[in-house]
Amino acid sequence: MKINLKIGPLIYLSNYLIKGLCVIFFMGVCLDASAQTKKTIEYKAPNFGCTFEDGPFKAMIKVEQKGQPKINHEFLTTVDIQGCQVIHIVFDKIDKELVASFKPTDIDDSGNVIILADRGIKYEIHLILP
């Protein structure tokens, strides 16, 4: 049995060529799968999340205070929104006794918010959309 030493390097190179092609093929499959995953996320992203931009919005606010005989006030003012939450209410022409601190509160899809603030004060906010 004769061994041809001239064929040895060709076999050696062909093994590397086959391994290289396999690596390239699997990288292509992985990149394609990754691209499909990104497409799926991109299509789902607009369906979720906040539809209200950060900044001031006009709003109609109804204020109630528990334990008080029917203290109900309605007024038009501006609220500040950040991250789809009401973070501040501008109280220009309202009694100081109805002003209370509150935590940032989520806005629903219709633009309504119910905030339970300190001292039993409840703010019902209805955003006036442009």
PADREN-585490 format. One record per residue (C-alpha): z, y, x. Coordinates in pm, whole numbers, plus 50000, padded with zeros to 5 digits. Layout:
BEGIN
SITE;w;v;u
SITE;Z;Y;X
...
//
This chain:
BEGIN
SITE;w;v;u
SITE;50000;50000;50000
SITE;49892;50332;50143
SITE;50063;50662;50065
SITE;49834;50960;50078
SITE;50037;51246;50226
SITE;49776;51502;50125
SITE;49847;51443;49752
SITE;50226;51491;49799
SITE;50222;51874;49814
SITE;49993;51889;49511
SITE;50233;51678;49308
SITE;50518;51892;49433
SITE;50336;52210;49318
SITE;50231;52057;48988
SITE;50596;51973;48908
SITE;50690;52337;48959
SITE;50394;52447;48751
SITE;50496;52220;48462
SITE;50860;52338;48482
SITE;50744;52699;48489
SITE;50523;52651;48185
SITE;50812;52486;47998
SITE;51042;52776;48082
SITE;50782;53029;47967
SITE;50724;52833;47646
SITE;51095;52817;47561
SITE;51142;53185;47644
SITE;50862;53266;47403
SITE;51026;53056;47131
SITE;51361;53227;47189
SITE;51207;53574;47184
SITE;51023;53494;46862
SITE;51346;53371;46701
SITE;51523;53684;46823
SITE;51249;53906;46678
SITE;51277;53729;46342
SITE;51653;53785;46342
SITE;51606;54155;46412
SITE;51351;54186;46132
SITE;51595;54026;45889
SITE;51867;54270;45984
SITE;51632;54567;45961
SITE;51526;54470;45608
SITE;51884;54424;45489
SITE;52026;54739;45648
SITE;51884;54995;45399
SITE;52034;54802;45105
SITE;52387;54841;45238
SITE;52588;55140;45347
SITE;52647;55492;45239
SITE;52387;55691;45052
SITE;52572;56022;45095
SITE;52519;56228;45408
SITE;52809;56382;45595
SITE;52885;56743;45506
SITE;52986;56955;45207
SITE;52900;56860;44846
SITE;52964;57042;44521
SITE;53195;56849;44293
SITE;53370;56866;43958
SITE;53735;56774;44001
SITE;53988;56678;43737
SITE;54352;56699;43850
SITE;54641;56518;43682
SITE;55004;56498;43784
SITE;55228;56215;43670
SITE;55563;56306;43528
SITE;55449;56648;43415
SITE;55369;56728;43053
SITE;54990;56709;43045
SITE;54901;56908;43351
SITE;54526;56859;43354
SITE;54295;57099;43529
SITE;53921;57080;43580
SITE;53742;57298;43831
SITE;53423;57319;44034
SITE;53460;57325;44413
SITE;53330;57181;44738
SITE;53439;56857;44904
SITE;53370;56748;45260
SITE;53226;56401;45313
SITE;53228;56202;45632
SITE;53140;55834;45664
SITE;53096;55797;45285
SITE;53452;55914;45226
SITE;53596;56234;45084
SITE;53805;56380;45365
SITE;53881;56732;45237
SITE;53882;56928;44911
SITE;53845;57306;44913
SITE;54121;57447;44687
SITE;54029;57811;44628
SITE;54148;57892;44278
SITE;54408;57632;44190
SITE;54785;57637;44174
SITE;54949;57545;44502
SITE;55165;57292;44317
SITE;54854;57079;44249
SITE;54749;57069;44614
SITE;54855;56750;44791
SITE;54758;56559;45101
SITE;54557;56240;45072
SITE;54393;55976;45287
SITE;54012;55965;45319
SITE;53885;55777;45013
SITE;53559;55585;44958
SITE;53286;55716;44730
SITE;53126;55472;44487
SITE;52747;55446;44442
SITE;52752;55687;44146
SITE;52923;55963;44343
SITE;53269;55922;44188
SITE;53602;55908;44366
SITE;53957;55860;44240
SITE;54215;55981;44490
SITE;54584;55907;44448
SITE;54750;56180;44652
SITE;55110;56263;44738
SITE;55364;56364;44470
SITE;55188;56160;44198
SITE;54879;56382;44190
SITE;54550;56217;44098
SITE;54211;56373;44170
SITE;53906;56243;43984
SITE;53603;56368;44174
SITE;53247;56362;44041
SITE;52992;56470;44302
SITE;52713;56694;44177
SITE;52404;56547;44336
SITE;52104;56767;44422
//
